[in-house]
Amino acid sequence: MNKITIHQLCVILFSLSLLTISALDLDILILDNGNKGLILIALVLIGSVGLSHGAMDGKVIWEASNDALVRARIYLFYMLLCILGAVIWYLIPLVGLMILLTMSVFHFAESDLYSFDFLGAIPKLSWGITVTFMPVLFFKNDVAQIFLILTNYNAPTTVMNIIQAITAISGGIFFYTMLTSFSVKKGLILLEMISLMVISIFLHPLAWFAVYFCGAHGIRAMLNIEFSWATDIFWLLGFSIPIIIIIYFLAGSTLEVEIKDLLIVFPVIACLTISHMSLNHLIQMVKKAK
Protein backbone atom coordinates (compact mmCIF):
# COMPACT_ATOMS: atom_id res chain seq x y z
CA MET A 1 0.00 0.00 0.00
CA ASN A 2 1.63 3.25 -1.16
CA LYS A 3 1.12 6.84 0.01
CA ILE A 4 -1.45 7.61 -2.68
CA THR A 5 -3.59 4.63 -1.65
CA ILE A 6 -3.40 5.64 2.01
CA HIS A 7 -4.48 9.15 1.06
CA GLN A 8 -7.44 7.80 -0.93
CA LEU A 9 -8.53 5.76 2.07
CA CYS A 10 -8.32 8.86 4.29
CA VAL A 11 -10.63 10.77 1.92
CA ILE A 12 -13.07 7.85 1.96
CA LEU A 13 -12.96 7.56 5.77
CA PHE A 14 -13.59 11.29 6.13
CA SER A 15 -16.70 10.91 4.00
CA LEU A 16 -17.92 8.04 6.18
CA SER A 17 -17.29 10.15 9.30
CA LEU A 18 -19.38 12.95 7.83
CA LEU A 19 -22.20 10.51 7.10
CA THR A 20 -22.05 9.32 10.70
CA ILE A 21 -22.20 12.88 12.02
CA SER A 22 -25.19 13.57 9.79
CA ALA A 23 -26.97 10.42 10.94
CA LEU A 24 -26.52 11.55 14.56
CA ASP A 25 -27.92 14.98 13.71
CA LEU A 26 -24.72 16.68 14.77
CA ASP A 27 -24.07 19.95 12.93
CA ILE A 28 -20.44 20.33 13.97
CA LEU A 29 -19.08 20.11 10.44
CA ILE A 30 -22.12 21.21 8.49
CA LEU A 31 -21.56 24.70 7.15
CA ASP A 32 -24.26 27.01 5.89
CA ASN A 33 -24.51 30.64 4.91
CA GLY A 34 -25.32 31.66 8.46
CA ASN A 35 -22.32 29.97 10.00
CA LYS A 36 -19.92 32.80 9.30
CA GLY A 37 -17.12 31.62 11.57
CA LEU A 38 -16.82 28.18 10.01
CA ILE A 39 -16.99 29.58 6.48
CA LEU A 40 -14.19 31.95 7.48
CA ILE A 41 -12.16 28.93 8.64
CA ALA A 42 -12.80 27.33 5.24
CA LEU A 43 -11.50 30.43 3.45
CA VAL A 44 -8.44 30.57 5.70
CA LEU A 45 -7.69 26.93 4.88
CA ILE A 46 -8.11 27.58 1.16
CA GLY A 47 -5.88 30.65 1.31
CA SER A 48 -3.15 29.06 3.40
CA VAL A 49 -3.02 25.26 3.50
CA GLY A 50 -4.72 24.90 0.11
CA LEU A 51 -2.60 27.42 -1.73
CA SER A 52 0.57 26.38 0.06
CA HIS A 53 1.06 23.31 -2.14
CA GLY A 54 1.71 25.84 -4.89
CA ALA A 55 4.52 27.21 -2.75
CA MET A 56 6.41 24.08 -3.72
CA ASP A 57 6.89 25.81 -7.08
CA GLY A 58 9.60 27.74 -5.29
CA LYS A 59 11.42 24.49 -4.62
CA VAL A 60 10.92 23.37 -8.24
CA ILE A 61 12.41 26.65 -9.51
CA TRP A 62 15.31 26.39 -7.05
CA GLU A 63 16.14 22.84 -8.14
CA ALA A 64 15.68 23.56 -11.85
CA SER A 65 19.21 24.90 -12.16
CA ASN A 66 22.38 25.65 -10.23
CA ASP A 67 22.67 28.93 -12.13
CA ALA A 68 21.27 31.80 -10.06
CA LEU A 69 20.55 33.82 -13.22
CA VAL A 70 18.47 30.98 -14.70
CA ARG A 71 16.52 30.68 -11.46
CA ALA A 72 15.90 34.43 -11.46
CA ARG A 73 14.64 34.37 -15.05
CA ILE A 74 12.26 31.47 -14.35
CA TYR A 75 10.94 33.26 -11.27
CA LEU A 76 10.53 36.51 -13.24
CA PHE A 77 8.42 34.84 -15.93
CA TYR A 78 6.49 33.01 -13.22
CA MET A 79 5.63 36.31 -11.50
CA LEU A 80 4.79 38.00 -14.81
CA LEU A 81 2.20 35.32 -15.49
CA CYS A 82 0.76 35.87 -12.01
CA ILE A 83 0.54 39.60 -12.68
CA LEU A 84 -1.10 38.93 -16.06
CA GLY A 85 -3.74 36.82 -14.33
CA ALA A 86 -4.35 39.58 -11.77
CA VAL A 87 -4.73 42.22 -14.49
CA ILE A 88 -7.22 40.06 -16.40
CA TRP A 89 -9.29 39.47 -13.27
CA TYR A 90 -9.17 43.16 -12.33
CA LEU A 91 -10.24 44.38 -15.79
CA ILE A 92 -12.73 41.64 -16.69
CA PRO A 93 -13.58 39.50 -13.62
CA LEU A 94 -15.89 37.21 -15.58
CA VAL A 95 -13.09 36.29 -17.98
CA GLY A 96 -10.81 35.71 -15.00
CA LEU A 97 -13.33 33.34 -13.45
CA MET A 98 -13.79 31.48 -16.74
CA ILE A 99 -10.01 31.07 -17.06
CA LEU A 100 -9.81 29.79 -13.47
CA LEU A 101 -12.60 27.24 -13.98
CA THR A 102 -11.23 26.05 -17.33
CA MET A 103 -7.69 25.64 -16.03
CA SER A 104 -8.99 23.95 -12.88
CA VAL A 105 -10.66 21.24 -14.97
CA PHE A 106 -7.37 20.27 -16.61
CA HIS A 107 -5.23 20.88 -13.53
CA PHE A 108 -7.36 18.74 -11.21
CA ALA A 109 -7.62 16.04 -13.87
CA GLU A 110 -3.86 15.82 -14.26
CA SER A 111 -2.75 16.37 -10.67
CA ASP A 112 -5.33 14.26 -8.80
CA LEU A 113 -4.88 11.27 -11.13
CA TYR A 114 -1.19 11.78 -11.87
CA SER A 115 -0.16 8.40 -10.45
CA PHE A 116 -2.77 6.44 -12.40
CA ASP A 117 -1.19 6.05 -15.83
CA PHE A 118 -3.66 3.33 -16.83
CA LEU A 119 -6.47 5.90 -17.00
CA GLY A 120 -7.07 7.51 -20.37
CA ALA A 121 -7.90 11.11 -21.24
CA ILE A 122 -11.68 10.67 -21.00
CA PRO A 123 -11.89 9.48 -17.37
CA LYS A 124 -9.32 12.08 -16.32
CA LEU A 125 -11.19 14.89 -18.07
CA SER A 126 -14.53 13.73 -16.65
CA TRP A 127 -12.93 13.70 -13.17
CA GLY A 128 -11.65 17.25 -13.69
CA ILE A 129 -15.04 18.58 -14.80
CA THR A 130 -16.91 16.79 -12.03
CA VAL A 131 -14.74 17.94 -9.10
CA THR A 132 -14.49 21.50 -10.47
CA PHE A 133 -18.24 21.99 -10.64
CA MET A 134 -19.48 19.42 -8.11
CA PRO A 135 -21.03 21.97 -5.68
CA VAL A 136 -23.33 23.07 -8.52
CA LEU A 137 -25.03 19.67 -8.35
CA PHE A 138 -26.45 20.29 -4.88
CA PHE A 139 -26.03 24.03 -4.15
CA LYS A 140 -26.62 25.65 -7.53
CA ASN A 141 -28.01 28.91 -6.12
CA ASP A 142 -25.19 29.29 -3.58
CA VAL A 143 -22.59 28.82 -6.31
CA ALA A 144 -24.39 31.38 -8.49
CA GLN A 145 -24.22 33.82 -5.57
CA ILE A 146 -20.47 33.25 -5.19
CA PHE A 147 -20.01 33.85 -8.93
CA LEU A 148 -21.99 37.10 -8.56
CA ILE A 149 -19.80 38.31 -5.69
CA LEU A 150 -16.62 37.45 -7.57
CA THR A 151 -17.54 38.92 -10.96
CA ASN A 152 -20.57 41.17 -10.43
CA TYR A 153 -22.25 39.00 -13.07
CA ASN A 154 -25.55 37.36 -12.27
CA ALA A 155 -25.40 34.04 -14.07
CA PRO A 156 -28.80 33.23 -15.63
CA THR A 157 -30.62 30.20 -14.29
CA THR A 158 -30.27 28.60 -17.73
CA VAL A 159 -26.48 28.86 -17.56
CA MET A 160 -26.39 27.30 -14.09
CA ASN A 161 -28.72 24.53 -15.26
CA ILE A 162 -26.40 23.80 -18.19
CA ILE A 163 -23.36 23.66 -15.88
CA GLN A 164 -25.30 21.37 -13.55
CA ALA A 165 -26.25 19.06 -16.45
CA ILE A 166 -22.69 18.94 -17.82
CA THR A 167 -21.36 18.11 -14.35
CA ALA A 168 -23.89 15.30 -13.93
CA ILE A 169 -23.08 13.89 -17.37
CA SER A 170 -19.34 14.07 -16.66
CA GLY A 171 -19.88 12.25 -13.38
CA GLY A 172 -21.85 9.57 -15.22
CA ILE A 173 -19.09 9.17 -17.81
CA PHE A 174 -16.54 8.83 -15.03
CA PHE A 175 -18.58 6.14 -13.28
CA TYR A 176 -19.03 4.27 -16.57
CA THR A 177 -15.32 4.32 -17.43
CA MET A 178 -14.41 3.13 -13.94
CA LEU A 179 -16.87 0.24 -14.06
CA THR A 180 -15.64 -0.83 -17.50
CA SER A 181 -12.79 -3.35 -17.17
CA PHE A 182 -13.15 -3.02 -13.41
CA SER A 183 -10.12 -3.45 -11.15
CA VAL A 184 -9.23 -2.84 -7.51
CA LYS A 185 -7.40 0.38 -8.39
CA LYS A 186 -10.35 1.66 -10.40
CA GLY A 187 -12.67 0.69 -7.56
CA LEU A 188 -10.68 2.77 -5.09
CA ILE A 189 -10.72 5.78 -7.42
CA LEU A 190 -14.48 5.33 -7.83
CA LEU A 191 -14.97 5.22 -4.05
CA GLU A 192 -12.93 8.40 -3.74
CA MET A 193 -15.20 10.17 -6.22
CA ILE A 194 -18.29 8.89 -4.38
CA SER A 195 -16.79 10.18 -1.13
CA LEU A 196 -16.27 13.65 -2.60
CA MET A 197 -19.88 13.64 -3.79
CA VAL A 198 -21.12 12.63 -0.36
CA ILE A 199 -19.17 15.48 1.22
CA SER A 200 -20.57 17.94 -1.32
CA ILE A 201 -24.14 16.98 -0.36
CA PHE A 202 -23.66 18.13 3.23
CA LEU A 203 -21.24 21.04 3.02
CA HIS A 204 -21.68 24.60 1.81
CA PRO A 205 -19.74 25.06 -1.49
CA LEU A 206 -16.96 27.07 0.20
CA ALA A 207 -16.57 24.42 2.89
CA TRP A 208 -16.61 21.62 0.33
CA PHE A 209 -13.95 23.37 -1.72
CA ALA A 210 -11.81 23.81 1.39
CA VAL A 211 -12.03 20.07 2.11
CA TYR A 212 -11.32 19.10 -1.49
CA PHE A 213 -8.67 21.73 -2.27
CA CYS A 214 -6.75 21.21 0.98
CA GLY A 215 -7.41 17.63 2.00
CA ALA A 216 -7.72 15.91 -1.37
CA HIS A 217 -6.08 17.91 -4.15
CA GLY A 218 -3.40 19.74 -2.15
CA ILE A 219 -2.10 16.72 -0.28
CA ARG A 220 -2.22 14.57 -3.43
CA ALA A 221 -0.16 17.18 -5.28
CA MET A 222 2.50 17.14 -2.55
CA LEU A 223 2.59 13.34 -2.56
CA ASN A 224 3.12 13.44 -6.32
CA ILE A 225 6.29 15.50 -5.87
CA GLU A 226 7.43 13.31 -2.96
CA PHE A 227 7.06 15.97 -0.27
CA SER A 228 9.54 15.61 2.60
CA TRP A 229 8.70 17.04 6.02
CA ALA A 230 12.36 17.37 6.94
CA THR A 231 13.25 19.72 4.07
CA ASP A 232 10.07 20.96 2.40
CA ILE A 233 8.05 22.12 5.41
CA PHE A 234 9.91 25.45 5.36
CA TRP A 235 8.59 26.20 1.86
CA LEU A 236 5.03 25.67 3.09
CA LEU A 237 5.41 27.58 6.35
CA GLY A 238 7.04 30.51 4.60
CA PHE A 239 4.02 30.73 2.32
CA SER A 240 1.17 29.84 4.70
CA ILE A 241 2.01 31.73 7.88
CA PRO A 242 1.97 35.24 6.31
CA ILE A 243 -1.42 34.54 4.69
CA ILE A 244 -2.90 33.27 7.96
CA ILE A 245 -1.60 36.38 9.78
CA ILE A 246 -3.02 38.71 7.11
CA ILE A 247 -6.44 37.07 7.25
CA TYR A 248 -6.40 37.14 11.07
CA PHE A 249 -5.73 40.87 11.14
CA LEU A 250 -8.34 41.47 8.44
CA ALA A 251 -11.05 39.56 10.26
CA GLY A 252 -9.93 39.57 13.87
CA SER A 253 -11.85 37.74 16.54
CA THR A 254 -15.04 39.73 15.86
CA LEU A 255 -15.36 38.52 12.24
CA GLU A 256 -16.33 42.07 11.23
CA VAL A 257 -14.96 41.58 7.75
CA GLU A 258 -17.50 40.34 5.24
CA ILE A 259 -17.01 36.89 3.81
CA LYS A 260 -17.20 38.41 0.33
CA ASP A 261 -14.06 40.43 1.12
CA LEU A 262 -12.12 37.23 1.76
CA LEU A 263 -13.21 35.67 -1.51
CA ILE A 264 -10.11 37.41 -2.86
CA VAL A 265 -8.50 33.98 -2.39
CA PHE A 266 -10.13 32.87 -5.64
CA PRO A 267 -8.52 35.54 -7.86
CA VAL A 268 -5.26 34.64 -6.10
CA ILE A 269 -5.83 30.97 -6.94
CA ALA A 270 -6.49 31.97 -10.55
CA CYS A 271 -3.23 33.93 -10.83
CA LEU A 272 -1.15 31.20 -9.22
CA THR A 273 -2.82 28.43 -11.24
CA ILE A 274 -1.77 30.07 -14.51
CA SER A 275 1.86 30.18 -13.37
CA HIS A 276 1.69 26.80 -11.63
CA MET A 277 0.46 25.00 -14.76
CA SER A 278 3.00 26.80 -16.96
CA LEU A 279 6.06 26.20 -14.74
CA ASN A 280 7.51 23.19 -16.58
CA HIS A 281 7.20 25.02 -19.92
CA LEU A 282 8.82 28.11 -18.41
CA ILE A 283 11.75 26.06 -17.13
CA GLN A 284 12.29 24.44 -20.53
CA MET A 285 11.95 27.78 -22.33
CA VAL A 286 14.49 29.54 -20.11
CA LYS A 287 16.98 26.67 -20.30
CA LYS A 288 16.77 26.55 -24.09
CA ALA A 289 17.29 30.30 -24.31
CA LYS A 290 20.36 30.16 -22.07
C-alpha positions as CSV (number, residue, x, y, z in Angstrom):
1,M,0.0,0.0,0.0
2,N,1.6,3.3,-1.2
3,K,1.1,6.8,0.0
4,I,-1.5,7.6,-2.7
5,T,-3.6,4.6,-1.7
6,I,-3.4,5.6,2.0
7,H,-4.5,9.1,1.1
8,Q,-7.4,7.8,-0.9
9,L,-8.5,5.8,2.1
10,C,-8.3,8.9,4.3
11,V,-10.6,10.8,1.9
12,I,-13.1,7.8,2.0
13,L,-13.0,7.6,5.8
14,F,-13.6,11.3,6.1
15,S,-16.7,10.9,4.0
16,L,-17.9,8.0,6.2
17,S,-17.3,10.1,9.3
18,L,-19.4,13.0,7.8
19,L,-22.2,10.5,7.1
20,T,-22.1,9.3,10.7
21,I,-22.2,12.9,12.0
22,S,-25.2,13.6,9.8
23,A,-27.0,10.4,10.9
24,L,-26.5,11.5,14.6
25,D,-27.9,15.0,13.7
26,L,-24.7,16.7,14.8
27,D,-24.1,19.9,12.9
28,I,-20.4,20.3,14.0
29,L,-19.1,20.1,10.4
30,I,-22.1,21.2,8.5
31,L,-21.6,24.7,7.1
32,D,-24.3,27.0,5.9
33,N,-24.5,30.6,4.9
34,G,-25.3,31.7,8.5
35,N,-22.3,30.0,10.0
36,K,-19.9,32.8,9.3
37,G,-17.1,31.6,11.6
38,L,-16.8,28.2,10.0
39,I,-17.0,29.6,6.5
40,L,-14.2,31.9,7.5
41,I,-12.2,28.9,8.6
42,A,-12.8,27.3,5.2
43,L,-11.5,30.4,3.5
44,V,-8.4,30.6,5.7
45,L,-7.7,26.9,4.9
46,I,-8.1,27.6,1.2
47,G,-5.9,30.7,1.3
48,S,-3.2,29.1,3.4
49,V,-3.0,25.3,3.5
50,G,-4.7,24.9,0.1
51,L,-2.6,27.4,-1.7
52,S,0.6,26.4,0.1
53,H,1.1,23.3,-2.1
54,G,1.7,25.8,-4.9
55,A,4.5,27.2,-2.8
56,M,6.4,24.1,-3.7
57,D,6.9,25.8,-7.1
58,G,9.6,27.7,-5.3
59,K,11.4,24.5,-4.6
60,V,10.9,23.4,-8.2
61,I,12.4,26.6,-9.5
62,W,15.3,26.4,-7.0
63,E,16.1,22.8,-8.1
64,A,15.7,23.6,-11.9
65,S,19.2,24.9,-12.2
66,N,22.4,25.7,-10.2
67,D,22.7,28.9,-12.1
68,A,21.3,31.8,-10.1
69,L,20.5,33.8,-13.2
70,V,18.5,31.0,-14.7
71,R,16.5,30.7,-11.5
72,A,15.9,34.4,-11.5
73,R,14.6,34.4,-15.1
74,I,12.3,31.5,-14.3
75,Y,10.9,33.3,-11.3
76,L,10.5,36.5,-13.2
77,F,8.4,34.8,-15.9
78,Y,6.5,33.0,-13.2
79,M,5.6,36.3,-11.5
80,L,4.8,38.0,-14.8
81,L,2.2,35.3,-15.5
82,C,0.8,35.9,-12.0
83,I,0.5,39.6,-12.7
84,L,-1.1,38.9,-16.1
85,G,-3.7,36.8,-14.3
86,A,-4.3,39.6,-11.8
87,V,-4.7,42.2,-14.5
88,I,-7.2,40.1,-16.4
89,W,-9.3,39.5,-13.3
90,Y,-9.2,43.2,-12.3
91,L,-10.2,44.4,-15.8
92,I,-12.7,41.6,-16.7
93,P,-13.6,39.5,-13.6
94,L,-15.9,37.2,-15.6
95,V,-13.1,36.3,-18.0
96,G,-10.8,35.7,-15.0
97,L,-13.3,33.3,-13.4
98,M,-13.8,31.5,-16.7
99,I,-10.0,31.1,-17.1
100,L,-9.8,29.8,-13.5
101,L,-12.6,27.2,-14.0
102,T,-11.2,26.1,-17.3
103,M,-7.7,25.6,-16.0
104,S,-9.0,23.9,-12.9
105,V,-10.7,21.2,-15.0
106,F,-7.4,20.3,-16.6
107,H,-5.2,20.9,-13.5
108,F,-7.4,18.7,-11.2
109,A,-7.6,16.0,-13.9
110,E,-3.9,15.8,-14.3
111,S,-2.8,16.4,-10.7
112,D,-5.3,14.3,-8.8
113,L,-4.9,11.3,-11.1
114,Y,-1.2,11.8,-11.9
115,S,-0.2,8.4,-10.5
116,F,-2.8,6.4,-12.4
117,D,-1.2,6.1,-15.8
118,F,-3.7,3.3,-16.8
119,L,-6.5,5.9,-17.0
120,G,-7.1,7.5,-20.4
121,A,-7.9,11.1,-21.2
122,I,-11.7,10.7,-21.0
123,P,-11.9,9.5,-17.4
124,K,-9.3,12.1,-16.3
125,L,-11.2,14.9,-18.1
126,S,-14.5,13.7,-16.7
127,W,-12.9,13.7,-13.2
128,G,-11.6,17.3,-13.7
129,I,-15.0,18.6,-14.8
130,T,-16.9,16.8,-12.0
131,V,-14.7,17.9,-9.1
132,T,-14.5,21.5,-10.5
133,F,-18.2,22.0,-10.6
134,M,-19.5,19.4,-8.1
135,P,-21.0,22.0,-5.7
136,V,-23.3,23.1,-8.5
137,L,-25.0,19.7,-8.3
138,F,-26.4,20.3,-4.9
139,F,-26.0,24.0,-4.2
140,K,-26.6,25.7,-7.5
141,N,-28.0,28.9,-6.1
142,D,-25.2,29.3,-3.6
143,V,-22.6,28.8,-6.3
144,A,-24.4,31.4,-8.5
145,Q,-24.2,33.8,-5.6
146,I,-20.5,33.2,-5.2
147,F,-20.0,33.9,-8.9
148,L,-22.0,37.1,-8.6
149,I,-19.8,38.3,-5.7
150,L,-16.6,37.5,-7.6
151,T,-17.5,38.9,-11.0
152,N,-20.6,41.2,-10.4
153,Y,-22.3,39.0,-13.1
154,N,-25.6,37.4,-12.3
155,A,-25.4,34.0,-14.1
156,P,-28.8,33.2,-15.6
157,T,-30.6,30.2,-14.3
158,T,-30.3,28.6,-17.7
159,V,-26.5,28.9,-17.6
160,M,-26.4,27.3,-14.1
161,N,-28.7,24.5,-15.3
162,I,-26.4,23.8,-18.2
163,I,-23.4,23.7,-15.9
164,Q,-25.3,21.4,-13.6
165,A,-26.2,19.1,-16.4
166,I,-22.7,18.9,-17.8
167,T,-21.4,18.1,-14.3
168,A,-23.9,15.3,-13.9
169,I,-23.1,13.9,-17.4
170,S,-19.3,14.1,-16.7
171,G,-19.9,12.3,-13.4
172,G,-21.9,9.6,-15.2
173,I,-19.1,9.2,-17.8
174,F,-16.5,8.8,-15.0
175,F,-18.6,6.1,-13.3
176,Y,-19.0,4.3,-16.6
177,T,-15.3,4.3,-17.4
178,M,-14.4,3.1,-13.9
179,L,-16.9,0.2,-14.1
180,T,-15.6,-0.8,-17.5
181,S,-12.8,-3.4,-17.2
182,F,-13.2,-3.0,-13.4
183,S,-10.1,-3.5,-11.2
184,V,-9.2,-2.8,-7.5
185,K,-7.4,0.4,-8.4
186,K,-10.4,1.7,-10.4
187,G,-12.7,0.7,-7.6
188,L,-10.7,2.8,-5.1
189,I,-10.7,5.8,-7.4
190,L,-14.5,5.3,-7.8
191,L,-15.0,5.2,-4.0
192,E,-12.9,8.4,-3.7
193,M,-15.2,10.2,-6.2
194,I,-18.3,8.9,-4.4
195,S,-16.8,10.2,-1.1
196,L,-16.3,13.7,-2.6
197,M,-19.9,13.6,-3.8
198,V,-21.1,12.6,-0.4
199,I,-19.2,15.5,1.2
200,S,-20.6,17.9,-1.3
201,I,-24.1,17.0,-0.4
202,F,-23.7,18.1,3.2
203,L,-21.2,21.0,3.0
204,H,-21.7,24.6,1.8
205,P,-19.7,25.1,-1.5
206,L,-17.0,27.1,0.2
207,A,-16.6,24.4,2.9
208,W,-16.6,21.6,0.3
209,F,-13.9,23.4,-1.7
210,A,-11.8,23.8,1.4
211,V,-12.0,20.1,2.1
212,Y,-11.3,19.1,-1.5
213,F,-8.7,21.7,-2.3
214,C,-6.8,21.2,1.0
215,G,-7.4,17.6,2.0
216,A,-7.7,15.9,-1.4
217,H,-6.1,17.9,-4.2
218,G,-3.4,19.7,-2.2
219,I,-2.1,16.7,-0.3
220,R,-2.2,14.6,-3.4
221,A,-0.2,17.2,-5.3
222,M,2.5,17.1,-2.6
223,L,2.6,13.3,-2.6
224,N,3.1,13.4,-6.3
225,I,6.3,15.5,-5.9
226,E,7.4,13.3,-3.0
227,F,7.1,16.0,-0.3
228,S,9.5,15.6,2.6
229,W,8.7,17.0,6.0
230,A,12.4,17.4,6.9
231,T,13.3,19.7,4.1
232,D,10.1,21.0,2.4
233,I,8.0,22.1,5.4
234,F,9.9,25.5,5.4
235,W,8.6,26.2,1.9
236,L,5.0,25.7,3.1
237,L,5.4,27.6,6.4
238,G,7.0,30.5,4.6
239,F,4.0,30.7,2.3
240,S,1.2,29.8,4.7
241,I,2.0,31.7,7.9
242,P,2.0,35.2,6.3
243,I,-1.4,34.5,4.7
244,I,-2.9,33.3,8.0
245,I,-1.6,36.4,9.8
246,I,-3.0,38.7,7.1
247,I,-6.4,37.1,7.3
248,Y,-6.4,37.1,11.1
249,F,-5.7,40.9,11.1
250,L,-8.3,41.5,8.4
251,A,-11.1,39.6,10.3
252,G,-9.9,39.6,13.9
253,S,-11.8,37.7,16.5
254,T,-15.0,39.7,15.9
255,L,-15.4,38.5,12.2
256,E,-16.3,42.1,11.2
257,V,-15.0,41.6,7.7
258,E,-17.5,40.3,5.2
259,I,-17.0,36.9,3.8
260,K,-17.2,38.4,0.3
261,D,-14.1,40.4,1.1
262,L,-12.1,37.2,1.8
263,L,-13.2,35.7,-1.5
264,I,-10.1,37.4,-2.9
265,V,-8.5,34.0,-2.4
266,F,-10.1,32.9,-5.6
267,P,-8.5,35.5,-7.9
268,V,-5.3,34.6,-6.1
269,I,-5.8,31.0,-6.9
270,A,-6.5,32.0,-10.6
271,C,-3.2,33.9,-10.8
272,L,-1.1,31.2,-9.2
273,T,-2.8,28.4,-11.2
274,I,-1.8,30.1,-14.5
275,S,1.9,30.2,-13.4
276,H,1.7,26.8,-11.6
277,M,0.5,25.0,-14.8
278,S,3.0,26.8,-17.0
279,L,6.1,26.2,-14.7
280,N,7.5,23.2,-16.6
281,H,7.2,25.0,-19.9
282,L,8.8,28.1,-18.4
283,I,11.8,26.1,-17.1
284,Q,12.3,24.4,-20.5
285,M,12.0,27.8,-22.3
286,V,14.5,29.5,-20.1
287,K,17.0,26.7,-20.3
288,K,16.8,26.5,-24.1
289,A,17.3,30.3,-24.3
290,K,20.4,30.2,-22.1
